[in-house]
């Protein structure tokens, strides 16, 4: 494996009771890149995220980040190395304030209470939640909970952020706002690996897209090339169809 790779997944497989969720998947993610991950429901997208972040252990293959092997490490160890993820279902600590939710993540890097609070305020300002910092997380709307999920992830100071359908449940205006925020995160120096089922969103957001189907990688390229790939179109819509991009 390349020692200078940022994220490098090589021939990774994972099965559950004989069912192949991920089969021999290989991909690379470069520093500063927004990489999209798409595929039909059940394709293995979230399983791949779970393997990268240590919530599942690969049956075979290698996952390397900044020259270090991730396979066998626990999620908190991988987080310390600089990889953080969000989840499809947002579950903040509802009994804590918005600020306190973010502060929990800050303790991944900071021990001093005052510094933690200062960093949490800074992150809330960045994601646009500073005016709701002292409100209970349970009172936040769905779009604000999405922002809080991003804020909690950013509190760990990731080099690579994995976003699992962070725009699910949002209307087009709210999606656009989150897209702008994701671009801000990348501009601040964090690489992004994103699962998203809205084709219009993922095509406009990503520098490059990887497609998996039945656990197999069937395409890897720029958005235009992937959207015109016959294997991708057939995986989503069947033979003879056309994949809409807007």
N, C-alpha and C positions, 0 to 999 in steps of 0.2 A: 504494500500500500504506500501511496505517496506521503512522505513525511511532511510536506509543506501544504497539504490539503487543509481546507477550512472545515467543511463537513463532507465526508466521503463514506457513502454506504456501498458496501461491496457484497454482492451475492447473498443478501439476507433473506432468510426464510423463517416462517412461523406457522405452526399448525395447531389446531385445537381438536383433539380427539379424532385425528386423521383428516380433518378438513383443512386444506391449505388456505390460510388467510393471506399470507405473503409468500411468494415463490421466487426466489433467486432475483430479488430486486437490487439494482445498482443505480446510484445517482450521485451527483456532486452538487454542492451549493457553494458559491463563491462569496468572498467578503463583500458586503455592501449590496448584495443581490436580493431582489424579491422573486422568490421561486414559488410558482403556483403548483398545487397538487390537486388534480381533478380525477374523476372517475364515477361511474354509476354507484348508486347505493349498494353497500356491501362489498365494494371493490377492495377494501383493505386500507383505506386512507388513514383512518384513526388508529388502526393497528400499527401502521408504520410510525406514526407519531409516538405511540406508546413504547415502541421498541427504541426509538432514538432517545427518549427521555427517561428510560429505565423503569417504566411502569410494567413493561413486559420484557422478558429476556428472549433474544433470538435463539432459534434452534440451531442455526448455522449462519455463517457469514460474519462480516466485520463492520463495525461502525466506528469511524475515527473522527475526532474533532480536535483541530489544532495539534495534530500529531499524536494524540492520545486515544487509546482504545476505550470505548464506552461500554462495551458488552460486559455485563456482570456488575456494573456499578448501580448503586441505588439512586432514586430520583434526586435526593438532596445533594448527593455528590456531583451529579451531572449539573444541577443548578449552580453549585459553587464554581464549576468549570466555565459557566457562562451560557448555558442553554436553559431557557424558560419557555413554558407553554401556557396557552389558555385552553379552556374546555368548551365544548358545545353548549352544555348546560351551565349557566352562570350561577354559582353558589357562594355569594359573599357571606362573611360572618354577620348575619342579620342583627345580632344583638350588639354589634360594635358600630361606631360611627364610620362614615366614609374615610375620614382621616386615619382612624385606628386600623381599618382594613389595609390601607396602604402601608402603614407603619410596620405591620407584621412582616411584610415582605422586605422592608428595609433592613431588618435584623439579619438578613442573609449576608450583608456586607458591613454593617455598622453596629457597634455595641453601645455607644453612648446615647442615652435617651434624648438629650437635646438635639444631637445631630440627626437622630432618626426622625424626630418631629419636623425639623427643618427640611430634610430631604423629602418627607412625605408631602409637605406643603408645596414644595417645588414641583413634584410630579403631578399633583392635583392641578396646579396652575397649567402645566404642560398639556394635560388632557382635557382641560376645561371644566373641572369639577371643583375648583377652589371655593366657589360660592356655596357649595353643598357639603363642605368638609365636615361640619359638625352635625349634620343630619344623620339619623340612623340609616344604615345601608338598606334596611328593609323598606324604606320609604322611597327609594329611587325608582324612576321609570325604567323600562327595558333599555332604551338607548343609553341612559346614564349608568345602568348596571354593566353594559358593554364597555363603557369608558372606564369604569371602576376595575373591570377584569383586566383591561390593558394596563391601568395604573399599578395594580398589584403585581403584574408581571414585570413591569419596568422597574419596580422597586428593588428587584433582585439584581439589577444592572446587567442585563443579558448582552452577550455579543451576538447571539442568535435567538430570535423569538419565533416560536411556532404558534400560529393562530389557527384554531380549529373552528371554522364557520363563525367567525366573530361577527359577521353581519346578518346572521340568521334572525328572522323575526323583525327586521327593520324595514321601513318604507324607503323608497328611492332617495328622498332627501336625507334621511338619517344614514343610509348607506354611503352617500357622497361625503358626508361629514367624517365618517369613520375611515373612508379611503384617504381623505386628506390627512387624517391623523396618522395613518399607517405610513404615508409618504414622509411625514415629519419625523417619525421614529427612524426610518431608514436614513434620512438626511442627517440625523443626530449620530449615526454611526452603527446602527444595529441592522444586521441582515435579517430577512424575513422569509419564513417558509409558511405558506398559507394554504389551507384547505378551504375551498369555497364552491358551492354548487351553482351559483348564478353565473352563467357563461359570460354575460356582459360585464360583470364586475371583475371576474378573474382575468379576462382578456385585457381589460384596461389597466389593471393593477400590476400585472406580473411582467418582469423582464423575460422570463422563460417559464415554460410549463412542462411538468411531467404528468403523464396520464397512466393510471393503473386500472386494470380490468381483470376481475377474477384473480387478484393477487399478483398479476404480472404487469411489468412495465411495458406498455405498448407504444409509447411515443415520448419524445423529449426534444423540445425545441422552442423557438420563439412563438408567440401567440398566433400569428398568422399561419405559420407552417402547421402548427398543431390543429388549428381550426379547420384546415383543409385536408387533414390526414384521413384517408378512407377508413382506416382501422378505428380511429377515434369516433368518426361519424357513425359507423356501424355499431360500436359499443354502446353509444347513447341512444340511437334512433333506429337502427336496423339498416339493412342494405337499401341503397337507392335514395336515402334521405340526405338532407343538407343541414348542417349545423348552424343555427342562427347565432350571430354574434352581437345582436342588439335587440 
